[in-house]
Amino acid sequence: MNKSDIKKVVLAYSGGLDTSVIIPWLKENYNNCEVIAVSGNVGQADELEGLEEKALKTGASKLYVEDLTDEFVDDFVIPAVKAGAKYEEYMLGTSLARPVIAKRLAEIAIAEGADAICHGCTGKGNDQVRFELTLKHFVPDMPVIAPWREWSIKSREEEIAYAEAHNVPLKINRETNYSKDKNLWHLSHEGLDLEDAGNEPLYEKKGFLEMGVSPLDAPDEPTYVTIEFDKGVPVALDGEKLSAKDIILKLNELGGANGIGLLDIVENRLVGMKCRGVYETPGGTILYAAHEYLETLCLDKLTMHKKQELAITFAELVYDGQWYTPLREALSAFVDKTQEHVTGTVKLKLYKGNVIKAGAWSDWSLYSEEIATFGEDHVYNQADSAGFINLFGLPIKVQAQVDAKNAGCAG
């Protein structure tokens, strides 16, 4: 990439520390190029306030704020829920949002006739891969600028100093500078005291949690919710028909109020290192639990077990930025087939950080109380089990006989 050829750059812009600093840096280092900022709204709410003024003041020529919330939920989050995809317990909040944002970046870059696309991901993280693999799918020949892989800045402290020197307005300070990512599905916290795996997260400290409360501060009375699914997709909450997005937003409120969805993990990043993060996913935790509960009724044993195996692969693909790949598409096709009869209603009890099963009903339930009962029944002949055990155990019996014969010969 020849810097002199870069006249117009589309920047993935959040208004946070990294992307705020990047605008003046791009203009300084890429021939005073035009910078078009693009903010993908995936539900980060108040983070979008005042964004246009800030982007223009910092040197951008314009700002796109694109509402991607419905696409994010319908085309990325819900397929992951149906797949049961979790990466080391992590419900992929950041991972799922990156491809939908990068897709829109590519579309705007084409429409604007941009010479390059820029992102603020660090060289240590997973997001650089997620953004760039998506861009390779949509604009394979478009150069990508990643300042963290070029500039001399080595830490967030140096970034703050650069911002202060260039009069870039910041909402953060040196003492509360957690690295965060927020959308309607989750909020992540990294850095500062969390970098020491021996430190307990400050769940009870005012301002640390943003999507809910600590289980210690949750109400003493439980909250019950019922979620209705149609072919694996949530369609109603407490009897009210709603979009999947609105169901998640309401579950975020209910789950957050009851201390649901806190996850503290040391995860294995794609780039090879371990990293400690704290995640808030209140609505997602409830939705995953409800969907998994309904599947225990509606899926046969072989399908469920194979689906659970493939859920790991699905999650790894998402985590590693490989959403737009033939394998992910094939796995989604498999998942959709498994969901054809995952229709019904689940009731859950939310209490001080716990999601407790409280009932499930489906017309497609494979569970038969008449067959499973410990009481008297007229549909299951217990004498049949003797022949089944003899056939099922035949290889074990033959192996034991052969071992005994050869042991005798050896003697």
Helices and strands as residue ranges (DSSP letters): G 3-5, E 8-12, H 17-29, E 34-41, G 45-48, H 51-58, E 62-67, H 69-72, I 73-77, H 78-83, H 93-112, E 116-118, H 127-138, E 144-145, G 147-149, H 156-165, E 179-182, E 187-190, G 192-195, G 215-217, E 223-230, E 233-237, E 240-241, H 244-257, E 262-268, E 274-280, H 282-298, H 301-319, H 326-338, E 344-351, E 354-361, H 369-372, H 384-392, H 394-410
